[in-house]
Amino acid sequence: MSPLRRVGRLLAVLGAAGALTLSTTPAQAADILPPGAIDMSDNVQHVANLPRPDSLLTTINTDIAFQGDYAYVGNYGGFSVYDIKHPKKPKLVSSVLCPGSQMDISVYGNLLFGSVDSSRSDDSCTSVSQSAAIKSSWEGIRVFDISDKANPRYVKSIETNCGSHTHTLVPGTDKASVYLYISSYSPSASFPDCQPPHDLISIVKVPLNDPTAASVVATPNLFPDGGNPGENLPYPYRTSATTGCHDITAYPEKGVAAGACMGEGILLDIRNPEAPAVLDVVRDDENFAFWHSATFNNEGDKVIFTDELGGGSAATCNEAIGPNRGANAIFDIADGQMTFRSYFKIARHQADTENCVAHNGSLIPVKGRDIMVQAWYQGGVSIWDFTDSANPHEIGYFERGPGENLGDGYWSAYYYNGYIYGSEFTRGFDVLKINDPRTNQANSVKMDGFNVQTQPSYKDKKH
């Protein structure tokens, strides 16, 4: 039987015609890069690198958002603003020290939203870690005014159940407000503000003319049956129980969102942003450990789910783990239902000292094809084609040799206006360029801004 199981019934049996195999031959151990080395495919160029600002050197970089000629890079200690008008010579504009992991970020107008999923003594930028078992502890969303890029200003906080591991911006239909879908998980009976079962997400409404009035307006239960109970098996065979969502990607133009929710992947109808409705749920108790993130193709008839096997702190890109665990899963979508097609995992084996797992990425906007760039922690940056959802294949890559410890690598790698921008844990902010006939068409697609978890469509040469 197929390892993919839809809630309540089994999926159809997969054919044996190579659906679960990689299209390239895995590298041998002798091909693993030495520490400090850089390797890339012939079609990829390393354009620039900026190290982390001095104020954020002790904490790691996380996610990226874009607006005009600026990139905003999250960090466990705050965030940085970069001028990318000239991608070959990016410049640091400012950095904000405001501790609270993960600092998953999005931007809209003059507002920047940052997720805090580490329990703090209060909501200020001078707060310190404090146990979530203490009622007065705070975690949730911080809101900054970024109208002055050189001097961002903290204006508001919103506390949410179990904090905010990630969030997803969904524009309001009235254009007078935006919504933030807050993903968080791992409740405990000892946490006053994070009680089990936590089968919900929090929805924050932000009035754009008065962001200080932002508040939680709904906490919909997405898992009325309790979600996946999980499997208490040894690594790497364990399946996570569902106690919330890790990340949600919205495709507002299509009225849908995809949730990566620990033990399962869900498809949501978000046409009423305050009342998302579950359309379909899929599970993979054979090969998926932790449903981490999601990406739609441009047509909205496919979705990629990633598996964060080992929590991002284990070596999963090696022969012992194999090609199907810690991989991406590709699903076709039809009539609100998801059908599994194949797995994709980078075929370049990494050292046992390198954490490597599928992480954050985005589409490269090529009309008529489905091509994605994606971070794989110390597996580097991979560019791959899933136009044929049963036979995905890598077309380019960039990677470094092992870092100083197991926790290193790329958190995010995103395509924006002709270049790939990577947020590296410790090595800072990277700019890459792909020159390839299969992707060069994307150079003509220009965006005014990009929050990756709020997917836009690309129809023509101007978006």
Rosetta blueprint (number, residue, H / E / L):
1 M L
2 S L
3 P L
4 L E
5 R E
6 R E
7 V L
8 G L
9 R E
10 L E
11 L L
12 A L
13 V L
14 L L
15 G L
16 A L
17 A L
18 G L
19 A L
20 L L
21 T L
22 L L
23 S L
24 T L
25 T L
26 P L
27 A L
28 Q L
29 A H
30 A H
31 D H
32 I L
33 L L
34 P L
35 P L
36 G L
37 A L
38 I E
39 D E
40 M E
41 S L
42 D L
43 N L
44 V E
45 Q E
46 H E
47 V E
48 A E
49 N E
50 L E
51 P L
52 R L
53 P L
54 D H
55 S H
56 L H
57 L L
58 T L
59 T L
60 I L
61 N E
62 T E
63 D E
64 I E
65 A E
66 F E
67 Q E
68 G L
69 D L
70 Y E
71 A E
72 Y E
73 V E
74 G E
75 N E
76 Y L
77 G L
78 G E
79 F E
80 S E
81 V E
82 Y E
83 D E
84 I L
85 K L
86 H L
87 P L
88 K L
89 K L
90 P L
91 K E
92 L E
93 V E
94 S E
95 S E
96 V E
97 L E
98 C L
99 P L
100 G L
101 S L
102 Q E
103 M E
104 D E
105 I E
106 S E
107 V E
108 Y E
109 G L
110 N L
111 L E
112 L E
113 F E
114 G E
115 S E
116 V E
117 D E
118 S E
119 S E
120 R E
121 S L
122 D L
123 D L
124 S L
125 C L
126 T L
127 S L
128 V L
129 S E
130 Q L
131 S L
132 A L
133 A L
134 I L
135 K L
136 S L
137 S L
138 W E
139 E E
140 G E
141 I E
142 R E
143 V E
144 F E
145 D E
146 I L
147 S L
148 D L
149 K L
150 A L
151 N L
152 P L
153 R E
154 Y E
155 V E
156 K E
157 S E
158 I E
159 E E
160 T L
161 N L
162 C L
163 G L
164 S L
165 H L
166 T E
167 H E
168 T E
169 L E
170 V E
171 P E
172 G L
173 T L
174 D L
175 K L
176 A L
177 S E
178 V E
179 Y E
180 L E
181 Y E
182 I E
183 S E
184 S L
185 Y E
186 S L
187 P L
188 S L
189 A L
190 S L
191 F L
192 P L
193 D L
194 C L
195 Q L
196 P L
197 P L
198 H L
199 D L
200 L E
201 I L
202 S E
203 I E
204 V E
205 K E
206 V E
207 P E
208 L L
209 N L
210 D L
211 P H
212 T H
213 A H
214 A L
215 S E
216 V E
217 V E
218 A E
219 T L
220 P L
221 N E
222 L L
223 F L
224 P L
225 D L
226 G L
227 G L
228 N L
229 P L
230 G L
231 E E
232 N L
233 L L
234 P L
235 Y L
236 P L
237 Y L
238 R L
239 T E
240 S L
241 A L
242 T L
243 T L
244 G E
245 C L
246 H L
247 D E
248 I E
249 T E
250 A E
251 Y E
252 P H
253 E H
254 K H
255 G L
256 V E
257 A E
258 A E
259 G E
260 A E
261 C L
262 M E
263 G L
264 E L
265 G E
266 I E
267 L E
268 L E
269 D E
270 I L
271 R L
272 N L
273 P L
274 E L
275 A L
276 P L
277 A E
278 V E
279 L E
280 D E
281 V E
282 V E
283 R E
284 D E
285 D L
286 E L
287 N L
288 F L
289 A L
290 F L
291 W E
292 H E
293 S E
294 A E
295 T E
296 F E
297 N L
298 N L
299 E L
300 G L
301 D L
302 K E
303 V E
304 I E
305 F E
306 T E
307 D E
308 E L
309 L H
310 G H
311 G H
312 G H
313 S L
314 A L
315 A E
316 T L
317 C L
318 N L
319 E L
320 A L
321 I L
322 G L
323 P L
324 N L
325 R L
326 G L
327 A L
328 N E
329 A E
330 I E
331 F E
332 D E
333 I E
334 A E
335 D L
336 G L
337 Q E
338 M E
339 T E
340 F E
341 R E
342 S E
343 Y E
344 F E
345 K L
346 I L
347 A L
348 R L
349 H L
350 Q L
351 A L
352 D L
353 T L
354 E L
355 N L
356 C E
357 V L
358 A L
359 H L
360 N E
361 G E
362 S E
363 L E
364 I E
365 P L
366 V L
367 K L
368 G L
369 R L
370 D L
371 I E
372 M E
373 V E
374 Q E
375 A E
376 W L
377 Y E
378 Q L
379 G L
380 G L
381 V E
382 S E
383 I E
384 W E
385 D E
386 F L
387 T L
388 D L
389 S L
390 A L
391 N L
392 P L
393 H E
394 E E
395 I E
396 G E
397 Y E
398 F E
399 E E
400 R E
401 G L
402 P L
403 G L
404 E L
405 N L
406 L L
407 G L
408 D L
409 G L
410 Y E
411 W E
412 S E
413 A E
414 Y E
415 Y E
416 Y E
417 N L
418 G L
419 Y E
420 I E
421 Y E
422 G E
423 S E
424 E E
425 F L
426 T L
427 R L
428 G E
429 F E
430 D E
431 V E
432 L E
433 K E
434 I E
435 N L
436 D L
437 P L
438 R L
439 T L
440 N H
441 Q H
442 A H
443 N H
444 S H
445 V L
446 K E
447 M L
448 D L
449 G E
450 F E
451 N L
452 V L
453 Q L
454 T E
455 Q L
456 P L
457 S L
458 Y L
459 K L
460 D L
461 K L
462 K E
463 H L
